Amino acid sequence: MSLNTTPTDDLRAEPQLTAADRCDACGAQAYVRATVNGTELLFCAHHAKKHQQKLEAIAESWHDESARLLEDTRA
């Protein structure tokens, strides 16, 4: 099975995940969305990294916006 990954390296792209999207593991803001067996799982960057190796083997898609954490938002 091929994993459909969509890293958001282009920080100018409109984010698909918002502050309202919360990590299923801890409730922090989600930056990664994985689809497993048709179910959407949301993870903060920490938990996404922690579970990435196992999830990549079974996930249908992996959408990662964790690069947004490195954005310089100062004006």
N, C-alpha and C positions, 0 to 999 in steps of 0.2 A: 504494500500500500504506500502510495506517495503522500507525503505530508505537504499540505498547502501552507507555506509560511508567508507572512506578510510583515516583515520588519519595516518600521517607519523610519528609515534613515533620513528622509527628506523632512526636516523639522518644519518646513513651511506648509506641508500637507495638513489638511484639517483633521484633527484627531477624531477617531471613532468612539473612543472611550472618554467619558466625562468624569467629573468629580462625584457624580451620583453613582457611578459604577464602583462597587465595593468588592474587595477580595473575599472569596468564599471561605478562606481559611481563617482570616483574622479581622476582617472588616475595614482594613486600610484601603486607600484609593487603589483601584485596579488599573494596571497598565498592560496586562496581558489577558487575551481571551483565547481559550482553547475550546475546540468542539470535539467532544468524545461521544460516540454513539448517538449523535444528534442532540446532545445536551451541551449547552454553553456553560463553561466554567470560567470564572474570573479570578485573577490572581494579582496581588501586589508584585512588585519586582522581586522581592525577597522570596516569596513562596513559589513564584514562577521558576526562578533559578533553581530552587531546592527540588522541585518536581519535574523539571524540564526533561531530563534524560528518560524517565519512565513514561511521561506523557507523550513524548515524540514518537514512541513506538506504537501508540494506540490512537493518537489524535488525528482527526480528519483535517483540522486546520489549527494554525497557531498564529495569532495576530499579536505582535509585540510593539508597544509604544513606549517601552522603558527608556528609550533615548531622550524622551521629553524631560526626564529627571535631570539631564545635563544641560538643558537650555539655560541661557543667560537671559533672565526676564527683566533685568534692570533696564531702565529707560535712559 
